[in-house]
Amino acid sequence: MSVKQVGIDAVSSSSKALNRAQSFKGASASNSNVFTKALVVEVINNPEEFYALILEEDNEYAKNLKDIEIAKSAPRGSLLIKEIEDQASSQINIAYPMLSSHVMMPVHVGEQVWVVDTADSYVYWLTRIAASDQVEDVNFTHKDREFELPNDLNQDAKSKSDSQKGESKNIIPRMNDGAGGDIGGAKNAPKGKDVKSIKENIKTSSHFEESVPRYTPRVGDLVLQGSNNTLIALGTDRGWSKTDEDFSVSNAEAELEEGRGTIDLVVGRGMPEEALEPTTEKKKGTDPKRTSSRIATNDLGKNETDKSCKLNKQEPNKAEGDPDFYLDSSRVYISMKSPIDERLALQDEVPILREGKLEPMDAACVAIKTNEFRIVSREDGSIRIVKEKGSTETPCSIVLQPDGSIHISGEKIILGKSSDDGGLNEGPGPGGSQPYVKFSVLEEYLNDVHSAFGSFCDTLLTHTTPGYGAPSPQVNSASSTLRSQLSAAKAKITKFQSERIFGE
């Protein structure tokens, strides 16, 4: 394997030196079971589509495939590859995944992979080849950049070439071929298999190129990342909250405590509310916000994470890609112990209780945060949210039953606004709240009131006026009218009761 050529001047480098390096690589890989490097020409995720493609008349792949019969049976995740050492022929090969379908590794057309020839009929690929810090990217890694990216500005092949022309531009990510092979230096890719050419000839693969913030793990973490800002970290409790302001260091450097093992499943890390401007050859991009990354537009017009911003006199974001409970798009957080209310900055979000207090918890927790949240049960299922009663004998629960009924159970159920939101606070309930009435008591009260008014009306109809003896026609008429209205109103008492909502 070649040594990283940092800061190489591709314009003045001789192709002879590069050829010696290639010869050394070939000699070290002479054993058929030693891993060698290959370029990815095509990713086969749809075997049926690929099979139909290579059966087409005069198909380029079929003509150049080393073993077309093996290619016809290629499983999902297989690759068409061009070995970097094979500079002379147009032959391409088929590489099956080395891992079983239980684990499918991401890779993209134009990237380099480790392959091994088992000396029988099959060649296998294991993983994309890791690159230097200025090149490595989970979305797309163009490893040839290692041949020309320096540690200082104006020392790479492209910027030197521009300087000689009297031009001064920002360094942007390029799909270069070897050490400036596309501008007169030493080429690295086999003829016609440089990344730009391969990308232009993609026939079955598709890949969305975007900027993905880099993640800084702690020692001992197990981290799985997808190509498009998806991540699962098996590590320890950490994360920025909405109230944090100092992002001068990564929260991976925060002090560790025992008993805080955590699984963090997150998508959309470091997504700012307003899109950042990328760095181009003519203009420097905007500074990242919180945990977002710097962005650069590469020479194919695609945006990617700016991994070499120092070459343009810009500092990288030390907190790039860190867990951020405010900025990250969606998260499921499972922890042995975490100050989860502080992480989520809930102190200004939860209500002031009418009775008791919501103390910030530092305990075992599962937290879910996103924009649109759904919990869905199938039509014959149920949903149960239960707080165990334990030794206090005070359980509470919300149960959604298959028959469509909802059961809310607890020692006290308080509905409505927070106690500091104004409104009527003179009630006899907790925090001045108003108790909900019981229908049976209300019914009994209203019946008693109606009976009292009825008796009063009966008395008026039989009254006699002192000194005159005869009843008053006006009083009797009013009494009869009132009694009739009371009878009509009494019939409505039962309508107070809901046909759907029941309780104590």
C-alpha positions in Angstrom: 0.0 0.0 0.0 1.3 3.5 -0.8 2.3 6.0 1.7 0.1 9.2 1.9 1.6 11.8 -0.3 0.8 15.0 1.6 1.6 18.2 -0.2 3.0 16.6 -3.3 3.6 19.0 -6.2 1.9 17.1 -9.0 3.1 19.5 -11.7 6.7 18.8 -11.0 6.5 15.2 -9.8 7.7 12.6 -12.2 5.4 9.8 -13.2 8.4 7.5 -12.6 8.1 8.0 -8.9 4.4 7.2 -8.9 5.1 4.1 -11.1 7.6 2.9 -8.6 5.0 3.2 -5.8 2.5 1.3 -8.0 5.0 -1.4 -8.6 5.6 -1.7 -4.9 1.9 -2.1 -4.3 1.8 -4.8 -7.0 4.6 -6.7 -5.4 3.1 -6.6 -1.9 -0.2 -7.9 -3.3 1.2 -10.8 -5.3 -0.4 -13.3 -2.9 -3.9 -14.0 -4.1 -5.3 -13.8 -0.5 -3.9 -10.3 0.2 -6.3 -7.4 0.1 -5.8 -5.1 -2.9 -7.4 -1.9 -4.0 -10.1 -1.5 -6.6 -12.3 1.3 -8.0 -16.1 0.9 -7.8 -17.5 1.0 -11.3 -21.1 0.0 -10.5 -23.1 -1.0 -7.4 -25.5 -3.9 -8.0 -28.4 -3.5 -5.7 -31.0 -4.8 -8.2 -29.7 -8.1 -9.7 -32.6 -8.5 -12.1 -32.0 -5.0 -13.6 -28.3 -5.7 -13.9 -28.9 -9.1 -15.5 -31.1 -7.5 -18.1 -28.5 -4.8 -18.7 -25.6 -7.2 -19.4 -27.7 -9.2 -21.9 -28.1 -6.1 -24.1 -26.4 -6.2 -27.4 -22.9 -4.6 -27.4 -23.1 -3.9 -23.7 -19.9 -2.3 -22.4 -19.9 -4.2 -19.1 -20.6 -7.6 -20.7 -17.7 -7.1 -23.2 -15.2 -6.2 -20.5 -16.3 -8.5 -17.7 -13.7 -11.1 -16.6 -16.4 -13.7 -15.9 -19.9 -12.8 -17.1 -21.4 -16.1 -15.8 -20.5 -15.2 -12.2 -21.8 -11.7 -12.8 -25.2 -13.0 -13.9 -25.6 -14.6 -10.5 -24.3 -11.7 -8.5 -26.2 -11.1 -5.2 -27.4 -7.7 -3.9 -24.5 -5.5 -2.8 -22.1 -6.9 -5.4 -19.8 -4.5 -7.2 -18.3 -4.1 -10.6 -14.7 -3.2 -9.9 -11.6 -2.1 -11.7 -8.4 -3.1 -10.0 -6.1 0.0 -9.6 -3.0 -2.1 -10.3 -4.4 -3.1 -13.7 -3.4 -0.1 -15.7 -3.1 -1.9 -19.1 -6.4 -3.6 -19.8 -10.1 -2.5 -20.0 -11.1 -5.6 -18.1 -13.5 -5.2 -15.1 -14.4 -7.8 -12.5 -17.3 -8.7 -10.3 -16.8 -8.7 -6.5 -19.3 -10.3 -4.2 -19.9 -8.9 -0.7 -17.5 -10.6 1.8 -20.0 -10.3 4.6 -23.3 -12.1 4.5 -26.6 -10.3 3.8 -27.0 -9.8 7.6 -24.7 -6.8 7.2 -24.7 -4.7 4.1 -21.9 -2.1 3.9 -22.4 1.2 2.1 -20.3 2.1 -0.9 -20.7 4.4 -3.9 -19.5 4.5 -7.5 -16.1 6.1 -7.7 -15.0 5.1 -4.3 -12.1 2.6 -3.6 -12.7 -0.7 -1.8 -10.6 -3.5 -0.3 -10.9 -6.7 -2.4 -9.5 -10.2 -2.0 -9.2 -12.9 -4.6 -9.8 -16.3 -3.0 -8.0 -18.0 -5.9 -11.2 -19.9 -6.8 -14.0 -18.4 -8.9 -14.9 -15.5 -6.6 -13.5 -12.1 -5.7 -14.9 -10.5 -2.6 -15.0 -6.9 -1.4 -15.0 -6.0 2.3 -15.4 -2.3 2.8 -14.6 1.1 1.4 -11.0 2.1 2.1 -10.7 4.7 4.8 -8.9 8.0 3.9 -7.1 10.8 5.7 -9.0 13.4 7.8 -9.0 15.9 4.9 -10.7 13.3 2.6 -12.7 10.8 4.7 -16.5 11.3 4.3 -19.4 9.0 5.0 -21.3 10.4 2.1 -18.6 10.0 -0.6 -14.9 9.6 -0.2 -12.6 10.4 -3.1 -9.3 8.9 -1.9 -7.2 10.3 -4.7 -7.4 13.7 -3.0 -4.7 12.4 -0.6 -2.2 12.7 -3.5 -2.5 16.4 -3.7 -4.1 18.0 -0.6 -1.3 19.6 1.5 -1.3 20.9 5.0 -0.8 24.5 3.9 -2.6 26.9 1.5 -1.1 27.2 -2.0 0.8 23.9 -1.8 -1.6 21.6 -3.6 -1.2 20.8 -7.3 -4.4 22.7 -8.4 -3.6 25.9 -6.4 0.0 25.9 -7.7 -1.3 25.5 -11.2 -3.7 28.5 -10.6 -0.9 30.6 -9.1 1.2 30.0 -12.2 -1.7 31.4 -14.3 -1.9 34.4 -12.0 -5.2 33.2 -10.5 -6.0 33.1 -6.8 -8.9 31.0 -5.7 -10.2 29.1 -2.7 -9.3 25.4 -2.6 -12.4 23.4 -3.2 -12.8 19.6 -3.2 -11.9 18.1 -6.6 -12.4 14.8 -8.3 -8.7 14.7 -9.2 -7.0 11.7 -10.8 -3.9 10.8 -8.8 -1.3 13.5 -8.1 -2.8 16.2 -10.4 -3.1 13.7 -13.2 -5.9 15.8 -14.7 -3.7 18.9 -15.0 -0.4 17.4 -16.2 0.7 15.4 -13.2 0.9 11.7 -12.6 -2.4 9.8 -13.1 -3.5 7.1 -10.7 -6.7 5.6 -12.1 -6.6 3.1 -15.0 -7.4 4.6 -18.4 -11.0 5.8 -18.6 -11.7 4.8 -14.9 -11.1 8.1 -13.2 -13.9 9.1 -10.9 -15.3 11.8 -13.2 -15.6 9.3 -16.0 -17.0 6.6 -13.9 -19.7 8.9 -12.4 -20.7 10.1 -15.9 -21.2 6.5 -17.0 -23.3 5.2 -14.1 -26.0 2.9 -15.4 -27.8 1.3 -12.4 -26.6 3.0 -9.3 -28.0 6.1 -7.6 -26.5 8.2 -4.8 -27.6 11.5 -3.3 -24.6 13.6 -2.5 -24.9 16.0 0.5 -23.0 17.3 3.4 -23.0 15.0 6.4 -21.4 16.3 9.7 -18.5 14.2 11.0 -19.0 12.4 14.3 -16.4 12.4 17.1 -16.7 9.3 19.2 -15.5 8.7 22.7 -13.0 5.9 23.3 -14.9 2.7 23.6 -17.9 3.8 21.5 -19.4 1.6 18.8 -20.8 3.8 16.0 -22.7 2.9 12.9 -23.2 5.5 10.2 -25.2 5.6 7.0 -24.2 7.7 4.0 -27.0 10.3 4.5 -26.8 11.6 8.1 -28.1 8.6 10.0 -26.3 7.3 13.0 -26.5 4.8 15.9 -24.0 5.3 18.7 -23.5 2.8 21.5 -21.6 4.9 24.0 -22.3 7.1 27.1 -24.5 10.0 28.0 -23.7 13.3 26.2 -25.3 16.0 24.2 -25.8 19.8 23.8 -29.0 21.4 25.0 -30.9 24.4 23.7 -29.4 26.7 26.4 -25.7 25.9 25.6 -23.7 28.6 23.9 -20.0 27.6 24.1 -19.2 25.1 21.2 -15.4 25.6 21.3 -14.8 21.9 22.1 -16.6 18.7 21.3 -18.9 17.3 24.0 -17.0 14.0 23.4 -14.5 15.7 25.8 -17.0 16.1 28.6 -16.2 14.3 31.8 -17.2 10.6 31.9 -19.2 9.1 34.7 -19.9 5.4 35.3 -23.3 3.9 34.9 -24.3 6.2 32.0 -24.3 3.8 29.1 -26.4 5.2 26.3 -27.8 4.2 22.9 -28.3 7.3 20.6 -30.3 6.7 17.4 -30.4 10.0 15.5 -31.0 11.3 12.0 -30.2 14.8 10.6 -27.4 15.8 13.0 -26.4 19.5 12.9 -29.3 20.7 10.7 -29.4 24.5 11.0 -32.7 26.4 10.8 -31.3 28.4 7.8 -29.2 26.7 5.1 -25.5 27.6 5.2 -23.7 29.1 2.2 -21.0 26.8 0.8 -17.4 27.7 0.1 -16.7 28.1 -3.7 -13.6 29.0 -5.6 -14.7 32.7 -5.4 -16.4 33.0 -2.1 -15.9 31.6 1.4 -18.9 29.9 3.0 -20.7 31.0 6.1 -19.6 29.9 9.6 -21.4 26.8 10.9 -24.1 27.1 13.6 -23.8 25.0 16.8 -23.0 21.5 15.6 -23.4 21.9 11.9 -20.5 21.5 9.5 -18.8 23.8 7.0 -19.9 23.2 3.5 -18.0 23.4 0.2 -19.1 23.0 -3.4 -16.9 20.5 -5.2 -15.8 20.7 -8.9 -18.8 18.6 -9.9 -21.2 21.3 -8.5 -22.2 19.1 -5.5 -22.2 20.2 -1.9 -20.2 18.2 0.7 -18.7 18.7 4.1 -15.7 21.0 3.9 -13.0 18.8 5.3 -10.0 21.0 4.4 -11.3 24.4 5.3 -8.0 25.3 7.0 -6.5 25.6 3.6 -8.8 28.5 3.0 -7.9 30.1 6.4 -11.2 28.9 8.0 -11.4 27.0 11.3 -13.3 23.8 11.5 -16.2 23.5 13.9 -14.9 21.7 17.0 -18.4 20.6 17.9 -19.3 19.4 14.4 -21.7 16.4 14.4 -22.0 16.2 18.2 -25.3 15.0 19.7 -27.4 18.2 19.8 -30.8 17.8 21.4 -31.9 21.2 20.0 -30.6 21.1 16.4 -30.7 17.4 15.4 -33.8 16.5 13.4 -35.0 13.3 15.1 -33.7 11.2 18.0 -34.5 8.2 20.1 -32.3 8.3 23.2 -31.9 5.4 25.6 -29.8 5.9 28.6 -28.9 4.1 31.9 -28.8 7.5 33.5 -29.1 11.0 32.0 -30.2 14.5 33.1 -32.7 14.2 30.3 -34.8 17.2 31.2 -31.8 19.4 31.1 -30.7 17.9 27.8 -34.1 18.6 26.3 -34.2 22.1 28.0 -37.7 21.3 29.4 -37.6 23.8 32.2 -39.4 26.4 30.0 -41.6 23.9 28.2 -43.5 22.0 30.9 -46.4 23.5 32.8 -46.2 24.8 36.4 -48.3 22.2 38.1 -51.3 23.2 40.1 -50.2 20.7 42.7 -46.6 19.4 43.3 -43.5 20.2 41.2 -41.8 18.8 38.1 -38.2 18.3 39.3 -35.5 17.7 36.6 -34.7 14.0 36.5 -31.3 12.4 36.4 -32.2 8.8 35.9 -32.7 5.9 33.4 -34.7 7.3 30.5 -36.0 6.9 27.0 -36.5 10.2 25.1 -37.9 10.7 21.7 -37.8 14.1 19.9 -38.8 15.0 16.4 -41.2 17.3 14.5 -44.1 15.1 13.8 -44.7 12.2 16.3 -46.9 9.3 15.7 -47.9 6.3 17.9 -50.1 3.9 15.9 -51.8 0.7 16.9 -53.3 -1.7 14.4 -57.1 -1.9 14.2 -57.3 -4.9 16.6 -54.5 -3.7 18.9 -54.3 -1.3 21.9 -52.0 1.3 23.4 -51.1 1.4 27.1 -49.2 4.1 28.9 -48.7 2.9 32.5 -47.0 4.2 35.6 -46.4 1.3 37.9 -48.0 1.7 41.4 -45.0 0.3 43.3 -45.1 0.6 47.1 -47.1 3.9 46.9 -50.2 2.2 45.6 -50.7 5.2 43.3 -50.8 3.8 39.7 -51.9 5.9 36.8 -52.4 5.0 33.1 -53.8 5.9 29.8 -55.2 2.9 27.9 -56.6 2.9 24.3 -58.7 -0.2 23.8 -59.5 -2.1 20.6 -63.2 -1.1 20.9 -62.2 2.5 20.6 -62.6 3.4 24.3 -60.0 5.5 26.1 -59.4 5.0 29.8 -57.5 7.6 31.8 -56.9 6.5 35.4 -55.2 8.2 38.3 -55.5 9.4 41.9 -56.1 12.9 40.4 -56.6 14.0 36.9 -55.9 17.7 36.2 -56.8 19.1 32.8 -56.4 22.6 31.4 -53.8 25.3 31.4 -50.7 25.7 33.6 -51.4 27.4 37.0 -49.5 30.5 35.8 -51.5 31.0 32.5 -54.2 33.2 34.0 -57.9 32.4 34.0 -60.0 31.5 36.9 -57.9 30.4 39.8 -60.4 30.8 42.7 -61.7 27.2 42.6 -61.5 24.8 45.5 -59.3 22.3 43.6 -55.5 22.1 43.5 -53.8 25.4 42.7 -57.2 27.1 42.6 -58.5 24.8 39.8 -62.2 24.1 39.2 -63.4 20.6 40.0 -65.4 18.8 37.3 -69.0 18.0 38.5 -70.5 14.5 39.0 -73.7 14.1 37.0 -75.5 12.0 39.6 -75.1 14.8 42.2 -76.0 17.5 39.7 -79.1 15.5 38.7 -80.2 15.1 42.3 -79.7 18.8 42.9 -81.6 19.9 39.8 -84.5 17.5 40.6 -84.7 18.9 44.1 -84.8 22.5 42.7 -87.5 21.5 40.3 -89.6 19.9 43.0 -89.3 23.0 45.2 -90.4 25.3 42.4 -93.3 22.9 41.6 -94.5 23.0 45.2 -94.2 26.7 45.1 -96.4 26.9 42.0 -99.0 24.5 43.5 -99.2 26.8 46.5 -99.7 29.9 44.4 -102.6 28.2 42.4 -104.5 27.5 45.6 -103.7 30.7 47.5 -106.4 33.2 48.7 -105.9 36.9 49.0 -106.4 38.2 52.5 -109.4 40.5 52.7 -110.7 39.5 49.3 -110.8 35.7 49.4 -110.5 35.0 45.6 -107.2 34.0 44.0 -105.4 36.5 41.8 -106.0 35.6 38.1 -102.5 37.1 37.2 -100.7 35.1 39.9 -102.4 31.9 38.9 -101.6 32.4 35.2 -98.0 33.1 36.0 -97.8 30.1 38.2 -99.2 27.8 35.6 -96.8 29.1 33.0 -93.8 28.6 35.3 -94.9 25.1 36.2 -95.2 24.2 32.5 -91.8 25.7 31.7 -90.3 23.8 34.7 -91.6 20.5 33.4 -90.1 21.2 29.9 -86.7 22.1 31.5 -86.7 19.1 33.8 -86.8 16.8 30.8 -83.5 18.2 29.7 -81.6 17.3 32.9 -80.6 13.9 31.6 -79.0 15.6 28.6 -76.3 16.9 30.8 -74.7 13.5 30.8 -72.2 12.7 28.0 -72.7 9.6 25.9 -68.9 9.2 25.4 -67.0 10.7 28.3 -67.3 9.0 31.7 -65.4 9.2 34.9 -65.5 9.2 38.7 
